[in-house]
Amino acid sequence: MQHVVEQKNWVEPVRRAGKDFLRFNFDGVLTQKKAIELCAEWKRYSLEAPEKNFVIVFNASKMENYEPQARIAFQKCMKEMSKHIDKIWVVTDSKLVLGGASIMSLIVGLPIRAVRSEEQIVI
């Protein structure tokens, strides 16, 4: 049995160019458990400011892999939070992560734009 070592994964609010962002930083392997925790934090930020729509940034530049159930947890969360989403961006060079983002986009019905660095995000 493979032992999964979860690296540091966190979410942080950021304000840039007059927009409210939630940046999800993924480092190492994203587990289902951590995905559920991050989604709960997302919901907390939205409850604190229900009038805000967030630009969501999934910074997966340091992500090594993710559990399939982690992707499913985020899909569910994105559907639930869709009214609070302005745009969704994923930062990555990984074909694995891009494939997962494409699947998520199709399932949740929201466009996900991919860039190689956060500096390429256009508001």
Buried (B, 14 or more C-beta within 10 A) or exposed (E): EEEEEEEEBEBEBEEEEEBBBBBBBBBBBBBBBBBBBBBEBBBEBBEEEEEBBBBBBBBBBBBBBBBEBBBBBBBBBBEBBEEBBEBBBBBBEBEEBBEBBEBBBEBBEBEBBBBEEBEEBEE
